[in-house]
Structure formats: C-alpha cells, structure tokens
Amino acid sequence: MKIVICGSRRFHDGIRKLEEKLRANGHIVFGPILNRNEGINDLPPDLKKYAFIGLTHHHFDYIRKADICFMYNEDGYLGNSGTLELGFAIACGIPIYALNNDKDEPCRDILFDFIVKDIDKFVEIINRNK
C-alpha cells in the first residue's frame, strides 16, 4: 500500500519511526521533508518563497500518489502545513487516518476518517488491508 505521512517538523523523530515501521512491513511510504528548514531562512525573500512553494507542491504530489494519508498529529497538533495537506488529501478523495483527534479545530477533526491513537495499531490495520 502507498501511504503518505503528513505532520509537523516538531514530530520529526516519531514520523521517521513510523516510516521505518511501515517500510519494514512492505509499504511504500511518502514521508515529508523534515529538514527543519535549515538554510531556507537564510535565503533572500524571493528565493525563500520558491523554496517553500517547492516543498509544498512536492508533498502535494506525494498525496496524489498515495492510497491513504496518515496525519501524524501528536497531542492533537496539526499546524498550518498539516491543515493544507489535510485539505488537499480531502480534495484527492483518499482516506485519512489521524493519530489523535484535533485539539484546536473541530472542523479539521470531522475530516479524519479514522482516529487510531496508537502507531502499532495503525500498522496492524494497514497490514490487514494490503
């Protein structure tokens, strides 16, 4: 199965662990670029804008290619980029799994198809649907 993971850079370690688990179970994983924007903030404003456009559209392309979307929203936090990616996944018509209910915005919360609350449970569910 092809799975795209969306989530904040603040969850770098957890997202990378999830990617490893999914790949170890034979899934194709499209993970976010989580470089913490090293160097991007030092760019001139016009180039910085294009760097962020590139990152955003790169991940949108991953969403288009995926069978499902997993929103890695530890403690219910999604953030601005995650909200954009959620909307794009909805527009693409793919099922959306989330780690937790959204803590800030009920409108985002209703867009999740499944709340799993546990990474191992998510991997188990996905493995059944291979």
C-alpha positions in Angstrom: 0.0 0.0 0.0 1.2 3.6 -0.7 1.0 5.8 2.4 1.7 9.5 2.7 2.5 10.8 6.1 1.7 14.5 6.9 2.8 16.2 10.1 4.7 19.0 11.7 8.5 19.2 11.8 8.3 19.1 15.6 7.4 15.4 15.3 10.4 14.5 13.2 11.5 11.5 15.3 8.1 10.0 15.6 7.4 10.4 11.9 10.7 8.8 10.9 10.0 5.8 13.2 6.5 5.4 11.7 8.1 5.5 8.2 10.5 2.7 9.2 7.8 0.5 10.6 5.6 0.9 7.5 8.5 0.2 5.1 9.6 -2.9 7.2 6.0 -4.2 6.6 6.3 -3.8 2.8 4.5 -0.5 2.3 5.6 2.3 0.1 5.9 5.4 2.2 5.9 9.1 1.1 7.2 11.0 4.1 7.5 14.7 4.5 10.8 16.5 4.0 11.6 17.4 7.6 14.9 19.3 7.3 13.7 21.9 9.9 14.1 24.5 7.1 17.9 24.6 7.7 19.3 27.1 5.3 15.9 28.2 3.9 15.5 31.0 6.4 18.9 32.4 5.2 17.8 32.7 1.6 16.7 36.1 0.1 13.0 36.6 0.4 12.2 35.8 -3.3 14.2 32.5 -3.2 12.8 31.6 0.2 9.3 31.9 -1.2 10.1 29.5 -4.0 11.8 27.0 -1.7 8.5 26.8 0.3 6.4 26.6 -2.8 8.6 23.6 -3.9 8.3 21.9 -0.5 4.5 22.3 -0.5 3.9 21.1 -4.1 6.4 18.2 -3.6 4.3 16.9 -0.7 1.0 17.5 -2.6 2.5 15.3 -5.3 3.0 12.6 -2.7 -0.6 12.9 -1.5 -1.8 12.5 -5.1 0.2 9.2 -5.4 -0.9 7.7 -2.1 -3.7 5.2 -1.3 -4.1 6.7 2.2 -3.0 9.7 4.2 -1.8 9.5 7.8 -1.9 12.7 9.8 0.8 12.5 12.4 -0.8 14.9 14.9 0.8 14.1 18.2 -1.1 15.7 21.1 -3.8 16.7 18.5 -1.5 19.3 16.9 -1.7 19.7 13.1 -0.4 23.1 12.3 -0.6 25.2 9.1 1.1 22.9 6.6 -0.7 19.9 8.0 -4.0 21.7 7.6 -3.2 22.5 3.9 -2.2 18.9 3.4 -5.4 17.7 5.0 -7.5 19.8 2.7 -5.5 18.5 -0.3 -6.0 14.9 0.7 -9.7 15.5 1.1 -9.8 17.0 -2.4 -7.9 13.9 -3.7 -10.6 11.7 -2.1 -8.2 9.4 -0.2 -9.0 8.1 3.3 -7.4 10.0 6.1 -6.1 8.4 9.3 -5.0 10.5 12.3 -3.1 9.7 15.4 -5.4 11.8 17.6 -8.5 14.0 17.5 -7.6 17.6 16.6 -7.2 19.6 19.8 -7.9 23.1 18.3 -10.3 22.9 15.4 -13.5 20.8 15.2 -13.7 21.5 11.5 -10.4 19.6 10.9 -11.4 16.9 13.3 -14.5 15.9 11.3 -12.4 15.4 8.1 -10.5 12.5 9.7 -11.9 9.1 8.6 -10.2 7.1 11.3 -8.5 8.0 14.7 -6.0 5.3 15.6 -4.3 6.7 18.8 -1.5 4.1 18.5 1.1 3.7 15.8 1.3 -0.1 16.2 -2.5 -0.4 15.9 -2.3 1.7 12.7 0.4 -0.5 11.2 -1.7 -3.6 12.1 -4.8 -2.1 10.4 -2.9 -1.2 7.3 -1.2 -4.6 7.1 -4.7 -6.3 7.1 -5.6 -4.2 4.0 -2.5 -4.9 1.9 
